[in-house]
């Protein structure tokens, strides 16, 4: 359960403290080069686990980005976890320099989750959507649309974390998880929505609008 922002994601504290302690220990015994190595890793992990506040659009007809990163693919694809139907998939790649806090893309309720074992291939490659370890979340919106969001592990990401338990209701932009180090998030969007982003575009979790409900569906 996420308990509020402290500026750093809760999952980062133990890692940061460990590297900080090892750096101090090496300095105490005059292993200065090793100490510098650990302190550099301490600074990197403080940066990696940063947890900034975001200004989120309060609109039930809008899907926002669930993560910081780069749009690497937008294509029609079969949603394989829950719906088994053709959907528009928007894929976001998170490098190790991106903020890795994951945010809820639209206000709604967690209907189901499904974990899949898999590989740890490069997350920016197209095959990562089908081959890599993943955790899928089925979201039911207030207007009865279903959206599937998939957290996908990458080459360095070896742990997917989600606070989004089944039957939990979350608001748009609310923090719901994190993937440690380089990773990917896929969104399977209903045809009732019009995509507002393009391949290669940089997006911001909780802020960038990914898609809007079509006028005739409002």
RABEL-V213462 format. One record per helix or strand of 2 or more residues. SS is the DSSP state (h for helix, s for strand). FROM is the first residue (numbers start at 0). LEN is the number of residues. If there is no record, write none. Layout:
BEGIN
ss=SS from=FROM len=LEN
ss=SS from=FROM len=LEN
END
This chain:
BEGIN
ss=h from=9 len=19
ss=h from=31 len=17
ss=s from=61 len=3
ss=s from=68 len=10
ss=s from=85 len=9
ss=s from=100 len=3
ss=s from=107 len=9
ss=h from=127 len=4
ss=s from=133 len=8
ss=s from=145 len=8
ss=s from=159 len=3
ss=s from=168 len=2
ss=s from=174 len=5
ss=s from=182 len=7
ss=s from=192 len=3
ss=s from=201 len=2
ss=s from=208 len=5
ss=h from=214 len=3
END
